[in-house]
């Protein structure tokens, strides 16, 4: 790739005097960028659309689950502290919070020993983790694939540029400019998609981690009460 890039830059330098420059009032619209980016803009656009839908859905989903969990744990911690485990179990069965399923699994086995309680909590927690992380693998996939698609567009653009040179038999800036433009546009688009996707993925991971910490604190309180009993 380095040899291709150097040759392309040399071609642009040779034709710099005759290459038209954008004036202060001339701007390229998004539609023009889309058209000039070539066919690779379609899969990149699809990746962006899918990623934005996942982000919107996951943001709403995490807000609902976080709110339910916080409200639920405030109530259940008080019941557990007062050793009202029967009422705590009934509260878990009524709630739709992820923490409710975990605590319910432990409370149902509170008379079977600490080891059985701990094992039940771990199993239920693993199931809830899968639910909390739903969609994040797709977001991570888009964040990883988008730059690769952009780089593929770069390769295709450079191939087009040097194919034009081969057909013409000489190096002219006008022959390679189109291919180089495709290369730059697709690369920039891929990175522009990947950066916010990575940021949002990490944000959602941190939200899941916080929920898990809150659930672990409550389950530990419950195990301590059961063990004392």
N, C-alpha and C positions, 0 to 999 in steps of 0.2 A: 504493500500500500504506500510506503514512503516514496518509492520511485514514481508511482503514478501521481501522487500529490505534488511532488517537486516539478514534474513535467507540466502538470496542469497550471501551477502557479507561474511557471516560466511563460506559458502560452498567454496567460492573462497580462503579464508584464509587457510582452511584445506588442500586444494590441491595446495597451492602456491609453495611448494617445487618441485612438479612434473609438474607444468604448464609451457609449453614452453614460453620463452620470445622472443620478436622480437629483433634481433640484430641491430647494428647501420646501416647496409646496407640493412635491410629488410624494405620495405615500402608496404603499402596496396594501391592498385590502386583504382581509382573511380569505375571501373568495379567490383572489389571484394567487395567494400562497397555496391554497388547496389545489388549484389547477396546475400550478407550476411544480408542485411536489411530486406529481406522477401517481401511478396506481397504488404505490405503497401508502398513500395517505388514507385509503379506504380501510385497510386493517388497523391503522393507527387510530382513525376516527372511531372505529368499532370498539377498540380497546378503551378509548377515553369514555365513550358512552356507557359501556358496561361498568367501568370503574366508578364513574360518578353515581350510577344507580346503586352499586354496592355500598358506597360511602353514605349516601342518603339513607338507605335502608338500615345500615349498621348503626348509624348515628342515632336514629330514632329508637332502634331496638335496645341499644346500650343505655339510652336515657331512661327508658321505661324500666329496664331491669335494675338499673342502679337505684332509681327512686323506690321501687318495690322492695329491694333488698335492704336499703337503709331504714325504711319504715318498719319492715318486718323485724329486723335485728334489734331495733330499739325496744320493741315490745317483747320479743322472745328472751332477750337478755335479762329483762326484769323478772319474767316468770321463772327462768332458770335460777336466778340468784335467790329467789324465794322458795326454790325447790318444788315448785308447782309443775312437775314434769307432765302430769296428765293433761293439764290445761295447755302446756307448751306443745304437746303432741297434737291436740285438737287444733291449735292455731296453725301448726305446720300443714295439716291436712287441708285447711281452708285456703292457705296462701298459694299464690302462683309464682312466688319468688324462687329463684334458683337455690337460695340458701335453705328454703323450706324443705325441699326434697332431701338435701343432705342431712339436715337435723332430724327430719322425720325418720330416715333410715336408722340413725343412731338411737333415737328415743324408743323406737319399736323393739329394740334389742337391749334395752337398759337393764333387764333382769337376767341377761345371758352372760354377763361378765364384761370387763373393760376391753378385753381383746376382741370379742365379737362386735362390740360397739364401734371400736376403732376401725375394724375391717369393713363394717357396713358403711361407715362414713367415707372411707377411702374409695370404695366402689361407687357410691352415689356421687362423690365429688368428681371422679373421673368422667362419669356420664355428663355431669353438668358442665365440665370444662369443654367437652366436645360441642355442647350447645352454645356456650359463650363464645367460642372461637369460630363458629360457623360463619363462612363468608370470607374470613381473613386469608385463607389459603388462595382464594381467587384474587384478592387484592394484591397479595404478595406476588402472585404469578404475573399479573398485569404490570406491576412495577418492575419486574425482572425482564419481561418479554418486550416491553415497549422500546427500551433502548436498543435491543437486538434487532427489532424490526427497523428502527431508524438506521442502524449500521448497515443492515441489508440494503436499504435504500441508498446509502452512501456507495456501497459497492456497485449497485446497479447503475447509479449515476455516473460513476467513473468509467464503467464499462462502456456506457453510451458515448461518453466524451471521447474515449480513445478509439472506439469503433468509427466515429465520425472522422477522426483524424486519419485513420487507416483508409477509409473510402476516399477522402479528399486528397490524400497523398502529401499533405503539408499541414503545418500547425498554424491555426488561426484562432484568435480568441473567440470569435463568433461561433466556431464549431464546437468548442469545449465548454463554453459558458453555460449552455443549457443543462448539460450533464452535471456540471459542478453545482449548479443551482439546486437541482434535484437532491444531490448528495447533502448539501448544507441544510436544506429545508427539512428533509426527513430525519436527519440526525437531531436537529434542534427540536423538532416535534416530539420525537421519541423521548428525549430528555425532559422536555416540558411536561409530558404526561407522567413520567416515572417519578419525578421529584415530589409532587403533591401526593401521589399514591403511596410512596414510602413514608411520608410524614403522617398521613392518616392511618396507615397500617400500624405504625409505632404508637400512635395515639390510642388506637383501639386496644392494642396489646397492653398498654399501661392501665387502661380502664379495666380490662379483664383481671389483671394482676391485683388491682386494688380491691375488686370484688372478692377475689380468692382470699386475700389477706383478711378481709372483714369476716368472711365465712369461717376461716380457720380459727380466728379469735373466739367466735361464738361456739364453735364445736369443741374447742378446748375447755371453755367454761363448762359446757354440758358434760364433758368426760370427767372433769374434776368433781362435779356434783355427783355423778353416777358412781365414781370410784369411792368417794367419801361415804356414799350410801351403802 
